[in-house]
Amino acid sequence: MKNIIFFGPPGAGKGTQAKIISYKYNIPHLSTGDILRSKIEEKDQLGLQVKQIIASGKLVSDDILNSIVSERLKNEKKNGFILDGYPRSSEQAQFLNNFLTKNSLKIDYIINIELNFETLKKRIIKRSEEEGREDDNISVIQTRYSEYMNTTKQVTEYYSENKKEIFHQINGQLEIDEITDKIEKILKIQ
């Protein structure tokens, strides 16, 4: 059982890597993006609200995400988990730390995929063309990147300073399989 957090700016490839590791090693992948997109498909009041927030490039509130993530973690705690897109704020990180402590859990690995804005922009535009995601346009990309720099980057820095023994930085400029190889070496999975 391994508990892993993937960090990185939008478009850095953390979702791609989380899916690969999840599939290869049967570790449940909890992607807040996927969870929120499936909530939008339900087309209820909360789903419509979430759709509007995401379409504008803003982040969904801490309360909504904390509730969704804690419920999923309760279901997966025996199997391990990969968190992708959470925690994004100091409040979410504090909530997660409290949740883990209360449930006698810990994070084993934190993987941060670093990538510059110009490369991110190209990747996200390409992803938009391939997947047709509404939240992948220049205006939204800039908003999401700014949100990342103003909130999530601080959380990443907190973990890099306070959890050095489990924090690992990876160059996101590498090819997908090269990044996967580096992650597998970190996880010591053969």
C-alpha positions as CSV (number, residue, x, y, z in Angstrom):
1,M,0.0,0.0,0.0
2,K,1.4,3.4,-1.1
3,N,-0.1,6.8,-0.5
4,I,1.2,9.3,-3.1
5,I,0.5,13.0,-3.9
6,F,1.3,14.4,-7.4
7,F,1.9,18.1,-7.7
8,G,2.6,20.3,-10.6
9,P,1.0,23.2,-12.6
10,P,-1.9,22.5,-14.9
11,G,-0.8,20.6,-17.9
12,A,2.5,19.3,-16.3
13,G,1.4,15.7,-16.8
14,K,0.6,14.8,-13.2
15,G,-2.7,13.3,-14.2
16,T,-1.1,11.2,-17.0
17,Q,1.5,9.9,-14.6
18,A,-1.0,9.2,-11.8
19,K,-3.1,7.2,-14.3
20,I,0.0,5.2,-15.4
21,I,1.1,4.4,-11.9
22,S,-2.4,3.6,-10.8
23,Y,-3.0,1.2,-13.6
24,K,0.4,-0.5,-13.5
25,Y,0.4,-1.0,-9.7
26,N,-3.3,-1.1,-8.8
27,I,-3.3,1.9,-6.6
28,P,-6.6,3.9,-6.6
29,H,-6.2,7.2,-8.4
30,L,-8.2,10.1,-6.9
31,S,-8.2,12.9,-9.4
32,T,-10.1,15.9,-8.2
33,G,-10.4,17.0,-11.9
34,D,-12.0,13.7,-12.9
35,I,-14.2,13.6,-9.8
36,L,-15.4,17.2,-10.5
37,R,-16.0,16.5,-14.2
38,S,-18.2,13.5,-13.3
39,K,-20.1,15.7,-10.8
40,I,-20.7,18.2,-13.7
41,E,-22.1,15.3,-15.8
42,E,-24.8,14.7,-13.1
43,K,-26.2,18.2,-14.0
44,D,-27.6,18.8,-10.5
45,Q,-27.3,22.1,-8.7
46,L,-23.8,21.5,-7.4
47,G,-22.7,20.1,-10.8
48,L,-23.8,23.2,-12.6
49,Q,-22.1,25.4,-10.0
50,V,-18.9,23.4,-10.3
51,K,-19.1,23.6,-14.1
52,Q,-19.3,27.4,-14.0
53,I,-16.4,27.6,-11.6
54,I,-14.2,25.4,-13.7
55,A,-15.1,27.0,-17.0
56,S,-13.9,30.4,-15.6
57,G,-10.6,28.9,-14.5
58,K,-11.2,29.4,-10.8
59,L,-10.7,26.7,-8.2
60,V,-13.6,24.9,-6.6
61,S,-14.0,25.8,-2.9
62,D,-12.0,24.0,-0.2
63,D,-15.2,22.9,1.5
64,I,-16.5,21.1,-1.6
65,L,-13.1,19.5,-2.4
66,N,-12.4,18.5,1.2
67,S,-15.8,16.8,1.4
68,I,-15.3,14.9,-1.9
69,V,-11.7,13.8,-1.2
70,S,-12.3,12.7,2.5
71,E,-15.2,10.5,1.4
72,R,-13.1,8.9,-1.3
73,L,-10.1,8.5,1.0
74,K,-12.3,6.7,3.6
75,N,-13.2,4.2,0.9
76,E,-9.6,3.7,-0.3
77,K,-7.5,3.8,2.8
78,K,-6.9,0.1,2.9
79,N,-5.7,0.1,-0.8
80,G,-3.5,3.1,-0.8
81,F,-4.2,6.1,-3.0
82,I,-2.8,8.6,-5.5
83,L,-3.9,12.2,-5.0
84,D,-3.8,14.2,-8.2
85,G,-5.0,17.9,-7.9
86,Y,-5.3,17.9,-4.2
87,P,-4.4,19.6,-1.9
88,R,-4.3,22.9,-3.8
89,S,-4.4,25.3,-0.9
90,S,-3.0,25.7,2.6
91,E,-6.5,25.0,4.0
92,Q,-6.8,21.8,2.0
93,A,-3.3,20.7,3.1
94,Q,-4.3,21.3,6.7
95,F,-7.5,19.4,6.3
96,L,-5.6,16.5,4.6
97,N,-3.0,16.4,7.4
98,N,-5.8,16.3,10.1
99,F,-7.7,13.7,8.1
100,L,-4.6,11.5,7.8
101,T,-3.7,11.8,11.5
102,K,-7.3,11.0,12.6
103,N,-7.3,7.9,10.3
104,S,-3.7,6.7,11.2
105,L,-2.6,7.3,7.6
106,K,0.5,9.0,6.1
107,I,1.8,10.2,2.8
108,D,4.6,8.0,1.5
109,Y,5.7,9.9,-1.6
110,I,5.2,13.4,-2.9
111,I,6.1,13.8,-6.6
112,N,6.3,17.4,-8.0
113,I,6.5,17.7,-11.8
114,E,8.0,21.1,-12.7
115,L,7.3,22.8,-16.1
116,N,7.5,26.3,-17.4
117,F,4.5,28.3,-18.5
118,E,5.3,28.3,-22.3
119,T,5.5,24.6,-22.5
120,L,2.4,24.2,-20.4
121,K,0.5,26.5,-22.7
122,K,1.5,24.4,-25.8
123,R,0.6,21.1,-24.0
124,I,-2.8,22.3,-22.8
125,I,-3.8,23.7,-26.3
126,K,-2.8,20.3,-27.8
127,R,-4.8,18.5,-25.1
128,S,-7.8,20.7,-25.9
129,E,-7.6,19.8,-29.5
130,E,-7.4,16.1,-28.7
131,E,-9.9,15.9,-25.8
132,G,-12.2,18.8,-26.5
133,R,-12.1,20.0,-22.9
134,E,-13.9,23.3,-22.4
135,D,-11.5,24.4,-19.6
136,D,-8.5,24.3,-22.0
137,N,-8.3,27.7,-23.6
138,I,-5.7,30.5,-23.4
139,S,-7.7,32.7,-21.0
140,V,-8.5,29.8,-18.7
141,I,-4.9,28.5,-18.9
142,Q,-3.6,31.9,-17.7
143,T,-6.1,32.0,-14.9
144,R,-5.4,28.5,-13.8
145,Y,-1.6,29.0,-13.9
146,S,-1.9,32.2,-11.8
147,E,-4.1,30.3,-9.3
148,Y,-1.5,27.6,-9.2
149,M,1.4,30.1,-8.6
150,N,-0.6,32.0,-5.9
151,T,-2.0,29.0,-4.0
152,T,-0.8,25.5,-4.9
153,K,2.9,26.5,-5.4
154,Q,2.9,27.6,-1.7
155,V,1.6,24.2,-0.7
156,T,4.2,22.5,-2.8
157,E,6.9,24.7,-1.2
158,Y,5.6,23.9,2.3
159,Y,5.9,20.1,1.6
160,S,9.3,20.5,0.0
161,E,10.6,22.2,3.1
162,N,8.8,20.1,5.7
163,K,8.7,16.7,4.1
164,K,12.1,16.6,2.4
165,E,12.5,12.9,3.0
166,I,9.4,12.0,0.8
167,F,9.4,15.0,-1.6
168,H,10.8,14.4,-5.1
169,Q,11.1,16.9,-7.9
170,I,10.9,15.8,-11.6
171,N,11.6,17.7,-14.7
172,G,8.4,17.9,-16.7
173,Q,10.2,18.6,-20.0
174,L,11.1,14.9,-20.2
175,E,9.1,12.5,-22.4
176,I,6.2,10.7,-20.7
177,D,8.0,7.3,-20.4
178,E,11.1,9.0,-19.0
179,I,9.0,10.7,-16.3
180,T,7.3,7.3,-15.5
181,D,10.7,5.6,-15.2
182,K,11.9,8.3,-12.7
183,I,8.7,7.9,-10.7
184,E,9.0,4.2,-10.6
185,K,12.6,4.5,-9.3
186,I,11.4,6.9,-6.6
187,L,8.6,4.4,-5.6
188,K,11.2,1.6,-5.7
189,I,8.7,-0.5,-7.7
190,Q,10.4,-3.1,-9.9
